Amino acid sequence: MAEAAALALALQPGALPALTCLAGDPSPDRRWWAVRALASFHEDAAIRAIASALGDPDLSVRQCALRALVENPSAELAPALVPRLADPDPISARLAGEVLLRIGAEALPQLVGVLETGTPPARIEAARALALMNDERAIGPLYRALSDESAMVCHWAEEGLERMGQNYLFFAP
């Protein structure tokens, strides 16, 4: 019932300013529902309000904002999403990686940077996003990641290289 009401709000005139205001409410539950409803909007003001929720003190509100951005990826938010790849909450880290993946080519330089210098969990999410992105500019960084100390980074590097037809290794005699 609440989900249907949140989705119906997107159809109401004047709902965007009211929801943007509600996203700053003291109640985490109200902020969560405001962000959830804002996900139905595709206007810049809604995306900015959702992006503001990335810094919310409540984990569930931050997760809701990340989930909303999966459906509304914006290249301007890539710099704000990169630190989320190292989020101690694995769901938040995965969602941040998914948003960066959906942003695509514009996020590639940031993802490569994290792959090369990030924390172990952040490198895994960056490798996953690069592997699924299928951008040939990621081939070099993914090859270098094959020697990473993390088995998961190596897995995603192999996966990405295979997806791009680069799954053959040649060894010099």
N, CA, C and O of each residue as an XYZ file, in Angstrom:
692
protein
N       0.812     -1.185      0.000
C       0.000      0.000      0.000
C       0.865      1.261      0.000
O       0.614      2.189     -0.769
N       1.881      1.293      0.863
C       2.756      2.465      0.916
C       3.542      2.604     -0.375
O       3.775      3.716     -0.849
N       3.953      1.471     -0.949
C       4.690      1.509     -2.218
C       3.822      2.118     -3.314
O       4.291      2.967     -4.072
N       2.591      1.706     -3.406
C       1.679      2.246     -4.417
C       1.464      3.745     -4.199
O       1.396      4.512     -5.159
N       1.358      4.154     -2.944
C       1.173      5.575     -2.646
C       2.411      6.373     -3.042
O       2.293      7.478     -3.571
N       3.598      5.820     -2.788
C       4.833      6.517     -3.155
C       4.923      6.689     -4.666
O       5.317      7.750     -5.152
N       4.561      5.653     -5.403
C       4.600      5.733     -6.863
C       3.527      6.675     -7.408
O       3.748      7.355     -8.410
N       2.381      6.716     -6.758
C       1.303      7.604     -7.192
C       1.669      9.074     -6.985
O       1.171      9.944     -7.699
N       2.528      9.350     -6.021
C       2.939     10.731     -5.770
C       3.620     11.355     -6.989
O       3.513     12.558     -7.227
N       4.312     10.528     -7.745
C       5.017     11.054     -8.918
C       4.058     11.639     -9.942
O       4.458     12.440    -10.786
N       2.796     11.242     -9.871
C       1.801     11.723    -10.824
C       1.112     13.000    -10.355
O       0.351     13.605    -11.110
N       1.369     13.407     -9.136
C       0.692     14.568     -8.566
C       1.437     15.862     -8.880
O       2.654     15.931     -8.708
N       0.716     16.891     -9.339
C       1.377     18.182     -9.573
C       1.913     18.748     -8.254
O       1.250     18.682     -7.219
N       3.097     19.290     -8.314
C       3.693     19.900     -7.124
C       4.323     18.908     -6.168
O       4.785     19.302     -5.096
N       4.356     17.646     -6.520
C       4.898     16.634     -5.614
C       6.419     16.748     -5.470
O       6.956     16.496     -4.391
N       7.105     17.120     -6.528
C       8.568     17.157     -6.483
C       9.102     18.083     -5.389
O       9.952     17.656     -4.608
N       8.638     19.335     -5.300
C       9.139     20.192     -4.216
C       8.784     19.656     -2.828
O       9.586     19.747     -1.898
N       7.592     19.102     -2.696
C       7.184     18.569     -1.394
C       8.047     17.374     -0.998
O       8.455     17.256      0.158
N       8.323     16.494     -1.950
C       9.162     15.329     -1.659
C      10.601     15.728     -1.380
O      11.259     15.139     -0.522
N      11.084     16.719     -2.098
C      12.442     17.206     -1.857
C      12.547     17.736     -0.433
O      13.542     17.491      0.250
N      11.542     18.449      0.011
C      11.505     18.952      1.384
C      11.420     17.791      2.386
O      12.109     17.796      3.406
N      10.580     16.806      2.092
C      10.396     15.654      2.973
C      11.673     14.818      3.079
O      11.882     14.133      4.080
N      12.514     14.867      2.070
C      13.777     14.118      2.106
C      14.712     14.641      3.189
O      15.697     13.984      3.526
N      14.415     15.815      3.736
C      15.199     16.369      4.834
C      14.521     16.246      6.180
O      14.985     16.830      7.159
N      13.436     15.502      6.252
C      12.672     15.325      7.492
C      13.535     14.663      8.571
O      14.427     13.879      8.247
N      13.283     14.966      9.842
C      14.050     14.315     10.914
C      13.827     12.794     10.993
O      14.691     12.069     11.485
N      12.699     12.322     10.521
C      12.388     10.893     10.607
C      13.054     10.112      9.469
O      12.814     10.408      8.299
N      13.891      9.116      9.800
C      14.507      8.303      8.732
C      13.471      7.589      7.867
O      13.678      7.407      6.667
N      12.368      7.189      8.472
C      11.325      6.507      7.706
C      10.722      7.441      6.669
O      10.500      7.042      5.526
N      10.460      8.667      7.056
C       9.910      9.636      6.101
C      10.928      9.975      4.996
O      10.572     10.106      3.825
N      12.206     10.113      5.400
C      13.247     10.390      4.401
C      13.341      9.234      3.406
O      13.488      9.460      2.205
N      13.255      7.994      3.902
C      13.341      6.829      3.023
C      12.215      6.863      1.997
O      12.461      6.681      0.805
N      10.977      7.095      2.448
C       9.837      7.117      1.526
C       9.919      8.288      0.557
O       9.498      8.180     -0.595
N      10.463      9.407      1.027
C      10.631     10.549      0.119
C      11.622     10.201     -0.988
O      11.373     10.483     -2.161
N      12.736      9.593     -0.617
C      13.733      9.203     -1.624
C      13.149      8.152     -2.555
O      13.384      8.185     -3.763
N      12.389      7.220     -1.995
C      11.759      6.185     -2.825
C      10.819      6.808     -3.852
O      10.816      6.407     -5.016
N      10.038      7.768     -3.433
C       9.113      8.438     -4.352
C       9.879      9.296     -5.358
O       9.488      9.368     -6.523
N      10.958      9.945     -4.932
C      11.757     10.764     -5.842
C      12.373      9.934     -6.963
O      12.673     10.461     -8.035
N      12.561      8.653     -6.725
C      13.121      7.773     -7.747
C      12.234      7.697     -8.987
O      12.704      7.340    -10.067
N      10.973      8.027     -8.838
C      10.042      7.992     -9.972
C      10.191      9.201    -10.884
O       9.691      9.203    -12.009
N      10.871     10.215    -10.403
C      11.083     11.429    -11.187
C      12.403     11.315    -11.936
O      13.334     10.661    -11.466
N      12.480     11.940    -13.083
C      13.718     11.924    -13.849
C      14.270     13.334    -14.049
O      15.166     13.548    -14.865
N      13.734     14.279    -13.307
C      14.187     15.664    -13.396
C      15.479     15.839    -12.592
O      15.752     15.087    -11.657
N      16.257     16.837    -12.974
C      17.518     17.113    -12.291
C      17.317     17.401    -10.810
O      18.128     16.983     -9.984
N      16.254     18.105    -10.467
C      16.004     18.429     -9.058
C      15.813     17.163     -8.228
O      16.270     17.092     -7.087
N      15.147     16.176     -8.791
C      14.948     14.909     -8.068
C      16.274     14.177     -7.916
O      16.562     13.632     -6.850
N      17.080     14.159     -8.966
C      18.373     13.478     -8.913
C      19.268     14.152     -7.871
O      19.973     13.470     -7.127
N      19.245     15.484     -7.812
C      20.036     16.199     -6.807
C      19.571     15.853     -5.395
O      20.394     15.666     -4.500
N      18.268     15.768     -5.194
C      17.742     15.417     -3.867
C      18.128     13.990     -3.495
O      18.482     13.714     -2.349
N      18.060     13.096     -4.459
C      18.464     11.709     -4.201
C      19.959     11.671     -3.881
O      20.377     10.983     -2.949
N      20.757     12.400     -4.641
C      22.205     12.431     -4.408
C      22.528     12.964     -3.021
O      23.485     12.513     -2.393
N      21.743     13.917     -2.537
C      21.955     14.448     -1.187
C      21.767     13.360     -0.137
O      22.405     13.375      0.916
N      20.894     12.432     -0.438
C      20.629     11.344      0.510
C      21.776     10.344      0.592
O      21.775      9.487      1.476
N      22.753     10.429     -0.306
C      23.925      9.547     -0.215
C      24.700      9.775      1.075
O      25.415      8.889      1.544
N      24.557     10.960      1.641
C      25.237     11.280      2.894
C      24.336     11.168      4.114
O      24.713     11.611      5.199
N      23.160     10.587      3.958
C      22.220     10.478      5.069
C      22.829      9.653      6.204
O      23.549      8.687      5.950
N      22.544     10.028      7.455
C      23.087      9.245      8.577
C      22.477      7.845      8.692
O      23.049      6.975      9.349
N      21.334      7.626      8.065
C      20.657      6.325      8.160
C      21.054      5.434      6.977
O      20.926      5.839      5.822
N      21.528      4.239      7.264
C      21.976      3.312      6.228
C      20.868      2.984      5.227
O      21.115      2.945      4.021
N      19.652      2.750      5.718
C      18.573      2.368      4.800
C      18.233      3.501      3.829
O      17.862      3.238      2.685
N      18.353      4.745      4.265
C      18.098      5.885      3.374
C      19.204      5.970      2.323
O      18.930      6.224      1.151
N      20.454      5.756      2.743
C      21.571      5.762      1.777
C      21.392      4.643      0.758
O      21.611      4.853     -0.435
N      20.997      3.455      1.215
C      20.759      2.342      0.284
C      19.621      2.663     -0.678
O      19.704      2.357     -1.868
N      18.568      3.274     -0.166
C      17.442      3.651     -1.017
C      17.895      4.659     -2.074
O      17.483      4.573     -3.231
N      18.730      5.599     -1.684
C      19.237      6.594     -2.640
C      20.081      5.916     -3.715
O      19.952      6.228     -4.899
N      20.932      5.001     -3.307
C      21.751      4.287     -4.289
C      20.884      3.472     -5.233
O      21.131      3.440     -6.438
N      19.877      2.818     -4.692
C      18.967      2.029     -5.539
C      18.232      2.938     -6.526
O      18.036      2.578     -7.687
N      17.830      4.113     -6.053
C      17.152      5.071     -6.929
C      18.088      5.526     -8.047
O      17.647      5.728     -9.178
N      19.368      5.689     -7.741
C      20.322      6.136     -8.750
C      20.644      5.037     -9.763
O      21.076      5.329    -10.878
N      20.435      3.776     -9.381
C      20.590      2.691    -10.358
C      19.627      2.920    -11.513
O      19.965      2.675    -12.671
N      18.431      3.389    -11.195
C      17.426      3.651    -12.224
C      17.572      5.027    -12.860
O      17.010      5.284    -13.924
N      18.319      5.905    -12.215
C      18.508      7.272    -12.707
C      19.994      7.638    -12.677
O      20.364      8.601    -12.005
N      20.851      6.904    -13.380
C      22.287      7.204    -13.297
C      22.610      8.552    -13.935
O      22.033      8.930    -14.954
N      23.525      9.250    -13.324
C      23.926     10.563    -13.818
C      25.444     10.672    -13.735
O      26.027     10.478    -12.668
N      26.076     10.979    -14.851
C      27.535     11.062    -14.900
C      28.079     12.101    -13.923
O      29.190     11.947    -13.415
N      27.321     13.143    -13.658
C      27.794     14.163    -12.717
C      27.989     13.608    -11.318
O      28.733     14.183    -10.523
N      27.334     12.503    -11.007
C      27.427     11.935     -9.663
C      28.570     10.943     -9.498
O      28.816     10.466     -8.389
N      29.271     10.625    -10.578
C      30.349      9.635    -10.486
C      31.353      9.963     -9.378
O      31.700      9.070     -8.605
N      31.834     11.207     -9.268
C      32.795     11.483     -8.186
C      32.225     11.234     -6.784
O      32.968     10.847     -5.882
N      30.934     11.447     -6.592
C      30.316     11.199     -5.281
C      30.096      9.705     -5.035
O      30.002      9.272     -3.886
N      30.013      8.921     -6.108
C      29.759      7.488     -5.975
C      31.030      6.679     -5.745
O      30.991      5.634     -5.096
N      32.147      7.152     -6.269
C      33.400      6.392     -6.170
C      33.746      6.042     -4.725
O      34.091      4.890     -4.461
N      33.673      6.979     -3.776
C      33.991      6.598     -2.391
C      33.038      5.535     -1.825
O      33.391      4.801     -0.902
N      31.842      5.466     -2.386
C      30.864      4.474     -1.906
C      31.271      3.050     -2.269
O      30.752      2.097     -1.688
N      32.188      2.888     -3.220
C      32.674      1.546     -3.557
C      33.395      0.915     -2.367
O      33.484     -0.309     -2.269
N      33.907      1.745     -1.472
C      34.608      1.264     -0.282
C      33.700      1.267      0.948
O      34.180      1.118      2.071
N      32.405      1.434      0.746
C      31.464      1.465      1.872
C      31.577      0.178      2.671
O      31.641     -0.903      2.087
N      31.604      0.271      3.998
C      31.667     -0.958      4.797
C      30.424     -1.842      4.646
O      30.462     -3.039      4.930
N      29.335     -1.238      4.199
C      28.120     -2.012      3.942
C      28.231     -2.592      2.531
O      28.258     -1.831      1.563
N      28.296     -3.921      2.389
C      28.488     -4.506      1.053
C      27.343     -4.230      0.081
O      27.566     -4.172     -1.128
N      26.134     -4.060      0.583
C      25.010     -3.745     -0.306
C      25.203     -2.354     -0.908
O      24.996     -2.155     -2.105
N      25.597     -1.407     -0.081
C      25.838     -0.048     -0.577
C      26.975     -0.031     -1.590
O      26.883      0.635     -2.621
N      28.043     -0.760     -1.298
C      29.177     -0.816     -2.217
C      28.752     -1.415     -3.558
O      29.136     -0.903     -4.610
N      27.969     -2.487     -3.532
C      27.525     -3.118     -4.776
C      26.611     -2.176     -5.556
O      26.735     -2.060     -6.775
N      25.690     -1.499     -4.855
C      24.797     -0.567     -5.537
C      25.575      0.597     -6.159
O      25.258      1.035     -7.265
N      26.589      1.095     -5.452
C      27.411      2.175     -6.016
C      28.105      1.691     -7.286
O      28.179      2.420     -8.274
N      28.612      0.465     -7.257
C      29.234     -0.108     -8.447
C      28.250     -0.249     -9.589
O      28.595     -0.026    -10.750
N      27.026     -0.619     -9.258
C      25.997     -0.773    -10.288
C      25.648      0.571    -10.923
O      25.447      0.653    -12.135
N      25.577      1.615    -10.115
C      25.287      2.943    -10.670
C      26.431      3.369    -11.594
O      26.192      3.867    -12.694
N      27.666      3.174    -11.147
C      28.812      3.541    -11.980
C      28.836      2.725    -13.263
O      29.182      3.253    -14.321
N      28.483      1.473    -13.191
C      28.379      0.636    -14.385
C      27.362      1.221    -15.351
O      27.615      1.301    -16.553
N      26.215      1.627    -14.829
C      25.166      2.182    -15.690
C      25.523      3.560    -16.226
O      25.052      3.949    -17.295
N      26.351      4.301    -15.498
C      26.836      5.580    -16.021
C      27.682      5.306    -17.259
O      27.621      6.045    -18.242
N      28.453      4.259    -17.202
C      29.204      3.817    -18.371
C      30.523      4.522    -18.573
O      31.266      4.760    -17.620
N      30.811      4.854    -19.813
C      32.124      5.357    -20.225
C      32.587      6.556    -19.403
O      33.782      6.688    -19.137
N      31.676      7.423    -18.998
C      32.068      8.602    -18.222
C      32.658      8.226    -16.874
O      33.437      8.995    -16.311
N      32.304      7.054    -16.340
C      32.801      6.613    -15.038
C      34.057      5.758    -15.155
O      34.668      5.418    -14.142
N      34.446      5.410    -16.369
C      35.578      4.498    -16.555
C      36.866      4.999    -15.895
O      37.518      4.214    -15.206
N      37.267      6.262    -16.068
C      38.522      6.701    -15.429
C      38.493      6.564    -13.906
O      39.490      6.169    -13.302
N      37.365      6.885    -13.284
C      37.268      6.748    -11.836
C      37.347      5.281    -11.419
O      38.001      4.948    -10.430
N      36.679      4.401    -12.175
C      36.712      2.972    -11.855
C      38.120      2.410    -12.005
O      38.551      1.600    -11.185
N      38.837      2.825    -13.035
C      40.215      2.367    -13.216
C      41.075      2.839    -12.050
O      41.908      2.087    -11.545
N      40.875      4.076    -11.626
C      41.624      4.586    -10.478
C      41.391      3.767     -9.227
O      42.337      3.462     -8.501
N      40.146      3.405     -8.965
C      39.835      2.584     -7.798
C      40.431      1.186     -7.963
O      40.975      0.630     -7.009
N      40.335      0.620     -9.157
C      40.893     -0.705     -9.413
C      42.394     -0.727     -9.110
O      42.912     -1.723     -8.607
N      43.072      0.345     -9.410
C      44.522      0.385     -9.247
C      44.975      0.780     -7.850
O      46.050      0.366     -7.418
N      44.175      1.580     -7.125
C      44.666      2.095     -5.842
C      43.671      1.968     -4.693
O      43.981      2.380     -3.576
N      42.486      1.410     -4.932
C      41.453      1.364     -3.898
C      41.686      0.295     -2.844
O      42.626     -0.496     -2.923
N      40.820      0.294     -1.877
C      40.844     -0.746     -0.851
C      40.441     -2.074     -1.497
O      39.836     -2.071     -2.569
N      40.762     -3.201     -0.870
C      40.387     -4.490     -1.470
C      38.894     -4.607     -1.817
O      38.581     -5.035     -2.928
N      37.962     -4.249     -0.928
C      36.550     -4.357     -1.321
C      36.177     -3.415     -2.470
O      35.386     -3.776     -3.341
N      36.745     -2.216     -2.465
C      36.447     -1.255     -3.544
C      37.007     -1.753     -4.869
O      36.373     -1.574     -5.909
N      38.190     -2.378     -4.853
C      38.777     -2.919     -6.085
C      37.884     -4.015     -6.673
O      37.752     -4.122     -7.892
N      37.280     -4.817     -5.817
C      36.376     -5.863     -6.306
C      35.206     -5.238     -7.041
O      34.877     -5.665     -8.147
N      34.570     -4.233     -6.449
C      33.420     -3.589     -7.089
C      33.825     -2.869     -8.371
O      33.079     -2.879     -9.350
N      35.000     -2.246     -8.369
C      35.474     -1.565     -9.579
C      35.746     -2.585    -10.682
O      35.393     -2.360    -11.840
N      36.372     -3.700    -10.326
C      36.654     -4.738    -11.321
C      35.355     -5.299    -11.885
O      35.251     -5.540    -13.088
N      34.378     -5.506    -11.033
C      33.078     -6.020    -11.492
C      32.442     -5.048    -12.483
O      31.987     -5.452    -13.553
N      32.413     -3.772    -12.123
C      31.799     -2.773    -13.003
C      32.546     -2.693    -14.333
O      31.918     -2.633    -15.391
N      33.866     -2.692    -14.291
C      34.642     -2.631    -15.525
C      34.430     -3.877    -16.377
O      34.360     -3.791    -17.603
N      34.329     -5.030    -15.731
C      34.123     -6.281    -16.468
C      32.790     -6.286    -17.194
O      32.693     -6.749    -18.330
N      31.768     -5.771    -16.537
C      30.426     -5.792    -17.119
C      30.190     -4.632    -18.087
O      29.238     -4.656    -18.867
N      31.052     -3.625    -18.037
C      30.901     -2.446    -18.878
C      31.233     -2.751    -20.347
O      30.671     -2.133    -21.251
N      32.129     -3.689    -20.577
C      32.540     -4.055    -21.940
C      33.119     -2.882    -22.721
O      32.834     -2.721    -23.907
N      33.920     -2.074    -22.068
C      34.579     -0.951    -22.722
C      36.031     -1.356    -22.973
O      36.757     -1.694    -22.038
N      36.448     -1.320    -24.226
C      37.794     -1.775    -24.580
C      38.906     -0.994    -23.880
O      40.027     -1.488    -23.756
N      38.604      0.214    -23.426
C      39.619      0.986    -22.702
C      39.953      0.360    -21.352
O      40.943      0.735    -20.723
N      39.131     -0.595    -20.900
C      39.386     -1.269    -19.621
C      40.289     -2.488    -19.782
O      40.682     -3.089    -18.782
N      40.626     -2.865    -21.005
C      41.417     -4.084    -21.220
C      42.758     -4.016    -20.489
O      43.110     -4.946    -19.763
N      43.501     -2.939    -20.667
C      44.805     -2.805    -20.000
C      44.694     -2.902    -18.485
O      45.392     -3.709    -17.871
N      43.830     -2.095    -17.869
C      43.685     -2.198    -16.415
C      43.220     -3.587    -15.956
O      43.658     -4.070    -14.913
N      42.344     -4.223    -16.721
C      41.896     -5.565    -16.330
C      43.028     -6.579    -16.466
O      43.141     -7.481    -15.636
N      43.859     -6.456    -17.482
C      45.030     -7.336    -17.593
C      45.932     -7.161    -16.382
O      46.390     -8.147    -15.803
N      46.190     -5.930    -15.998
C      47.040     -5.684    -14.826
C      46.409     -6.256    -13.565
O      47.115     -6.701    -12.660
N      45.080     -6.245    -13.503
C      44.376     -6.751    -12.315
C      44.437     -8.270    -12.196
O      44.098     -8.816    -11.146
N      44.861     -8.961    -13.248
C      44.972    -10.416    -13.177
C      45.977    -10.864    -12.112
O      45.925    -12.000    -11.641
N      46.888     -9.967    -11.737
C      47.880    -10.309    -10.703
C      47.504     -9.736     -9.333
O      48.328     -9.728     -8.418
N      46.282     -9.266     -9.190
C      45.837     -8.703     -7.912
C      45.852     -9.785     -6.834
O      45.672    -10.968     -7.126
N      46.066     -9.375     -5.607
C      46.085    -10.328     -4.489
C      44.689    -10.876     -4.163
O      44.568    -11.915     -3.515
N      43.653    -10.188     -4.605
C      42.284    -10.626     -4.347
C      41.808    -11.585     -5.432
O      41.857    -11.272     -6.621
N      41.351    -12.747     -5.008
C      40.814    -13.721     -5.970
C      39.577    -13.172     -6.677
O      39.344    -13.487     -7.844
N      38.791    -12.362     -5.991
C      37.587    -11.801     -6.608
C      37.935    -10.747     -7.663
O      37.275    -10.665     -8.698
N      38.953     -9.954     -7.407
C      39.391     -8.990     -8.418
C      39.875     -9.760     -9.642
O      39.542     -9.404    -10.773
N      40.659    -10.813     -9.422
C      41.147    -11.634    -10.545
C      39.978    -12.265    -11.297
O      39.976    -12.307    -12.528
N      38.991    -12.751    -10.561
C      37.816    -13.354    -11.206
C      37.138    -12.353    -12.137
O      36.853    -12.666    -13.293
N      36.881    -11.138    -11.625
C      36.189    -10.147    -12.446
C      37.060     -9.667    -13.598
O      36.549     -9.360    -14.676
N      38.374     -9.601    -13.380
C      39.268     -9.229    -14.476
C      39.199    -10.283    -15.579
O      39.099     -9.946    -16.759
N      39.251    -11.546    -15.199
C      39.141    -12.628    -16.189
C      37.796    -12.574    -16.906
O      37.725    -12.717    -18.127
N      36.741    -12.369    -16.142
C      35.394    -12.289    -16.722
C      35.306    -11.158    -17.742
O      34.786    -11.346    -18.842
N      35.809     -9.998    -17.376
C      35.754     -8.857    -18.279
C      36.566     -9.077    -19.538
O      36.126     -8.745    -20.639
N      37.748     -9.636    -19.375
C      38.589     -9.895    -20.542
C      37.951    -10.934    -21.457
O      38.012    -10.817    -22.681
N      37.345    -11.942    -20.857
C      36.663    -12.949    -21.673
C      35.488    -12.337    -22.427
O      35.284    -12.641    -23.603
N      34.723    -11.488    -21.775
C      33.588    -10.826    -22.430
C      34.025     -9.991    -23.635
O      33.284     -9.826    -24.604
N      35.256     -9.468    -23.544
C      35.754     -8.625    -24.631
C      36.644     -9.400    -25.596
O      37.356     -8.806    -26.406
N      36.603    -10.734    -25.507
C      37.374    -11.561    -26.427
C      38.864    -11.543    -26.176
O      39.653    -11.819    -27.080
N      39.256    -11.220    -24.956
C      40.666    -11.130    -24.607
C      41.066    -12.241    -23.646
O      41.899    -12.029    -22.765
N      40.487    -13.408    -23.805
C      40.690    -14.472    -22.826
C      41.861    -15.393    -23.156
O      41.978    -16.468    -22.568
N      42.706    -15.004    -24.061
C      43.866    -15.825    -24.403
C      45.108    -15.186    -23.807
O      45.356    -13.994    -23.986
N      45.865    -15.974    -23.114
C      47.127    -15.484    -22.539
C      48.267    -16.097    -23.323
O      48.272    -17.298    -23.593
N      49.212    -15.288    -23.681
C      50.380    -15.772    -24.403
C      51.599    -15.605    -23.516
O      51.811    -14.559    -22.903
N      52.380    -16.643    -23.466
C      53.585    -16.603    -22.642
C      54.801    -16.638    -23.551
O      54.858    -17.416    -24.503
N      55.750    -15.807    -23.255
C      56.998    -15.787    -24.044
C      57.816    -17.009    -23.673
O      57.811    -17.423    -22.514
N      58.525    -17.601    -24.642
C      59.340    -18.788    -24.343
C      60.525    -18.442    -23.481
O      61.314    -19.321    -23.135
